[in-house]
């Protein structure tokens, strides 16, 4: 596991050279919020990182419920029984019920079938989790959430953008790392959400796959233009 720190954010990256999977610890005054739960094998490393920081994980927020974002959830909840688990109701419903279609688009990506942990709270646009404002950002998945830290302008977007293989809006294929595109529910809705996220003018972009990107606004806008052109070609 690799750890990179930026202000209040710690990026934890598993398999950084082969198939980078990120989750994040967000530092508050006396506690930590974990954003995403990475892979099933990641729990001990996440807990170790929190011990090194010296604050307890009290909240676990899931941007969406694909396997590489929720994998260690049960192990973490077993180790942290008092931690509050949060995600959108849409993602929870898909996880529990295995819905195959939503708004006319087939649901893609791996939703694990063996997750036992139940959410303590459903999140919606405008809610806050500590310092993080919840932003609805569907597209990659129907109920995906982003999180914006107003303290330092860090924007955690799940898979709304990727940086591995080149910056891209979810659904805009990058052959160097095609997996987020292959798992995208709706390319058109992804572009709408990407525009909404760019309007926040973030100072740091934190994605599910790829390094942190500082001063990301121009690259985000360029990625949106490319995605729009690609969508027109296939319209």
Secondary structure, DSSP 8 states (H G I E B T S, - for coil): -EEEEETTEEEEEESTTTS-EEEEEEE-SSEEEEE----TT-HHHHHHHHHHHTSEEEEEE-S--BHHHHTTHHHHHHH-TT-EEEE-HHHHHHHHH---EETTEE--S-B-S------SEE--TT-EETTEEEEE--SSSTT-EEEEETTTTEEE-TTSEE-TTS-EETTS--GGG-HHHHT-S-HHHHHHHHHHHHTT--SEEE-SSS--EES-HHHHHHHHHHHHHHHHHT-
